């Protein structure tokens, strides 16, 4: 019964996303300037529209493409595996360090201190922080943007480790671990392409929106300020 329900849900998502992409593609052809304004307005909800390395031509025209369709389907289908609910126990999924040793997310908790989980791609006196490097949102062999870092979809943990080195060069000031190749952390936290969580006492106390449009680090800042 459960499998049948999942199949029905995935089918409905497929129909909805396909219609959404088809309509978007038609509108981009008929009304390119209007759609450009719409996509740029969406981009203002994240850092992509203000990133000097990216012009609209690098990323805007990739919307409503076939690879965009495949990526959105993957994200929405993975959300069906979401197991991180506010007030409930946080999924203690496996992650790997850069030596390849496997740990679990809650291993990084210290007593009752809050633990901020940053999935995707920095207050340390109040809480601990952990970045979980997950699968690429814009791999060069997937839904790619122009003028972006060249990273292909990860075939193994070594590929993911190599990709995460780009993040380490930015000196993130907190531990970075790798989602395992089963992508359990990404799935159970519905984290693709990026998402923020706050875990305390083993329970989810804050569940951020799905990035990039609803990825708001300032929400975490506001919560942590209240804990001072």
C-alpha positions in Angstrom: 0.0 0.0 0.0 2.8 2.4 0.9 4.6 1.7 -2.4 1.4 2.3 -4.4 0.9 5.7 -2.6 4.5 6.7 -3.4 4.0 5.8 -7.0 0.8 7.9 -7.2 2.5 10.8 -5.5 5.5 10.6 -7.8 3.2 10.4 -10.8 1.2 13.5 -9.7 4.5 15.4 -9.1 5.7 14.4 -12.6 2.5 15.7 -14.2 2.6 18.9 -12.2 6.3 19.7 -12.8 6.0 18.7 -16.5 3.1 21.2 -17.0 5.0 23.9 -15.0 8.1 23.5 -17.2 6.1 23.3 -20.4 4.2 26.5 -19.6 7.4 28.2 -18.5 9.2 27.3 -21.7 6.3 28.6 -23.8 6.2 31.9 -21.9 10.0 32.3 -22.3 9.6 31.9 -26.1 6.6 34.2 -26.4 7.4 36.8 -23.7 11.2 36.7 -23.1 11.5 40.1 -21.4 8.6 39.4 -19.0 10.1 36.0 -18.0 13.5 37.5 -17.6 12.1 40.0 -15.1 10.2 37.2 -13.3 13.3 35.0 -13.0 15.5 37.9 -11.8 12.9 38.7 -9.2 13.0 35.1 -8.0 16.8 35.3 -8.0 16.7 38.2 -5.6 15.5 35.8 -2.9 18.9 34.2 -2.9 22.5 35.4 -3.5 22.6 34.3 -7.1 21.2 37.5 -8.5 23.8 39.6 -6.7 26.8 37.3 -7.4 29.2 39.3 -9.6 30.4 36.1 -11.2 27.0 35.4 -12.6 25.1 37.4 -15.2 21.6 36.6 -16.0 22.8 34.9 -19.2 24.8 32.4 -17.1 21.9 31.0 -15.3 18.5 32.5 -16.3 18.1 30.8 -19.7 18.7 27.4 -18.1 15.3 27.6 -16.4 12.5 25.4 -17.9 15.1 23.3 -19.8 15.0 19.5 -19.9 17.8 19.2 -17.3 15.9 21.8 -15.1 12.9 19.4 -15.3 15.0 16.4 -14.3 16.5 18.3 -11.4 13.2 19.7 -10.0 11.7 16.2 -10.3 14.6 14.8 -8.3 14.2 17.4 -5.6 10.5 17.0 -5.2 10.6 13.2 -5.3 13.3 13.3 -2.6 11.1 15.4 -0.4 8.7 12.4 -0.1 11.5 10.9 2.0 11.5 13.8 4.4 11.7 12.6 8.0 12.8 15.7 9.8 9.8 17.3 11.5 9.6 20.2 14.0 9.4 18.9 17.6 10.3 15.4 16.6 13.6 13.4 16.8 16.2 14.5 14.3 17.2 11.8 11.9 20.6 10.5 12.9 21.8 9.8 9.4 25.3 8.8 8.5 28.0 11.2 7.2 31.6 10.7 6.4 34.7 12.8 7.3 37.5 13.5 5.0 39.3 10.4 6.0 36.3 8.3 4.9 35.3 7.4 8.4 31.6 7.2 9.0 29.9 9.2 11.8 26.3 10.2 12.5 24.9 13.7 12.5 24.0 13.7 16.2 27.6 12.7 17.1 28.4 16.3 16.6 26.1 17.5 19.4 27.7 18.7 22.6 25.4 18.2 25.6 22.3 20.3 25.1 23.9 23.0 22.9 22.0 23.8 19.7 23.5 22.3 16.5 23.0 24.2 13.3 22.9 21.9 10.2 23.8 23.6 7.0 23.1 21.4 4.0 24.5 22.4 0.7 27.3 23.9 -0.3 28.7 30.5 9.9 27.8 32.5 16.3 29.9 29.6 17.7 29.7 30.8 21.4 26.0 29.8 21.6 25.8 26.9 19.2 27.8 24.4 17.2 27.7 24.3 13.5 28.0 21.5 11.0 28.1 21.7 7.2 26.9 18.6 5.4 28.2 18.5 1.8 25.5 16.9 -0.3 25.1 16.1 -4.0 25.7 18.9 -6.5 22.7 21.0 -7.5 24.4 22.3 -10.7 26.8 19.7 -11.8 28.3 20.2 -15.2 26.7 17.0 -16.4 23.4 18.0 -15.0 21.4 21.3 -14.7 24.5 23.4 -15.2 25.1 27.2 -15.1 27.7 28.9 -17.2 30.8 30.5 -15.5 30.4 28.1 -12.6 32.9 25.9 -10.9 33.4 22.7 -12.9 32.1 19.8 -10.8 30.5 16.7 -12.2 27.9 14.6 -10.4 29.6 12.5 -7.7 30.2 8.9 -8.7 31.8 7.9 -5.4 32.8 9.4 -2.0 36.2 10.5 -3.3 34.4 12.6 -6.0 32.3 14.2 -3.2 35.5 14.8 -1.1 37.2 16.4 -4.0 34.2 18.7 -4.7 34.1 19.7 -1.0 37.7 20.9 -1.2 36.3 24.0 -3.0 34.2 24.8 0.1 37.1 24.2 2.5 39.2 26.8 0.6 36.6 29.4 1.8 37.5 28.6 5.4 34.0 27.9 6.7 35.0 28.0 10.4 33.1 24.9 11.3 33.4 21.1 10.7 32.5 19.9 7.2 31.3 16.3 6.6 30.1 14.5 3.5 26.8 12.9 3.0 27.3 9.2 2.1 26.7 8.1 -1.4 23.3 6.7 -0.4 22.4 10.4 0.2 20.5 9.5 3.4 21.1 12.8 5.1 20.0 14.8 2.1 16.8 12.6 1.8 15.8 12.4 5.4 16.2 16.1 5.9 14.8 17.0 2.4 17.9 19.2 2.0 18.5 19.3 -1.8 19.6 21.8 -3.0 20.3 23.6 0.3 18.6 23.9 3.7 19.2 25.0 7.3 18.1 23.1 10.5 18.6 23.8 14.2 18.7 20.7 16.3 18.7 20.7 20.1 18.4 17.8 22.5 18.2 15.5 19.5 15.0 17.2 18.2 14.4 19.5 15.3 13.6 23.0 16.7 13.9 24.9 13.4 13.4 23.7 9.9 14.3 26.2 7.2 12.7 26.5 3.8 14.2 24.8 0.8 16.9 26.8 -1.0 17.8 28.8 -2.8 14.7 31.0 -2.7 13.8 30.2 1.0 17.3 29.7 2.4 17.5 32.4 5.2 20.5 32.2 7.6 19.1 35.4 9.3 16.4 33.2 10.8 19.0 31.1 12.6 20.7 34.3 13.7 17.5 35.6 15.3 16.9 32.3 17.1 20.5 32.2 18.5 20.3 35.8 19.7 17.4 34.8 21.9 19.5 32.1 23.5 22.2 34.5 24.7 
